[in-house]
Amino acid sequence: MNPPKKPEANSISLSSGIDIHYTELGEGAPVIFLQGSGPGASGWLNFRYNAQYFSDAGFRAIIPDLPGFGDSDKPERDYSLEFFAESVLEFADRLDLENFALVGNSLGGAVAMQMALAQPQRVSQLILMGCGGLEDQGYYFQHMQGIQAMTKVPLGSPEFTPAYLKEVLQLIVFDPRHITDELVEERFRILASQNPSVFTRMSVPNLSERLKEIQCPVLAFWGANDRFCPVSGAQKIAEGCERAQVITLSQCGHWVMIEHPELFNRRSVEFLQNA
């Protein structure tokens, strides 16, 4: 499948001085898409097989690059979950978005949950995929093969070659055909400008005990073969959130929206239209 062409991008400057790079498609009820972490990650690369479907269904698909990722600014600083959430909330303010739905993969899922906890009156629905923030941070480094590989070679070191990046990315998916040379090339371009502090100074707490506080409807997807965020997170969401639906897929890794875009797009839009 040939990847869709990226729309013309825009940027918004936050009060912190950080510029947020973003793309958007469509008109209608706003949906903000939040990408995961990882070397060379960006919003568009995470959601380029989904944005047009949401737009065609009557939604305004807004895809920022989180600070430290994509083509957004990458300052040397602490990258706490609160910092990410506050940055996206101010981003929404700058776009005059009073209410919106959130779609979040991995780190983006944790950011989405933090936003729903911080300003529940603004978040209409949550769609989460392989969501982070559901274990103590040390658990991911001790038990998840993908996280271990991603952090084994320091960012910016000579050993972090395109070939090594491809090895890491292949752990994200069940089917390695999704890791194309084009994807590796674009992520390596972004990686070259990344500040290592986005990984070494990132802190994401375990939000499991706070799931019961999430008021909005939740739709979660999880790959049974996820090597970055354990599939036990699916059960935590099902048991912890009062208004949750959870879909677990066999032969699927960390990128449900890329490995199974037709199913993800259809079920997500149905959820947004009917929740």
Secondary structure, 3 states (H helix, E strand, C coil): CCCCCCCCCEEEECCCCCEEEEEEECCCEEEEEECCCCCCCCHHHHHCCCHHHHHHCCEEEEEECCCCCCCCCCCCCCEEHHHHHHHHHHHHHHCCCCCEEEEEECHHHHHHHHHHHHCCCCEEEEEEECCCCCCCHHHHHHHCHHHHHHHHCCCCCCCCCHHHHHHHHHCCCCCHHHCCHHHHHHHHHHHCCCCCHHHHCEECCCCHHHHHHCCCCEEEEEECCCCCCCCHHHHHHHHHCCCEEEEEECCCCCCHHHHCHHHHHHHHHHHHHHC
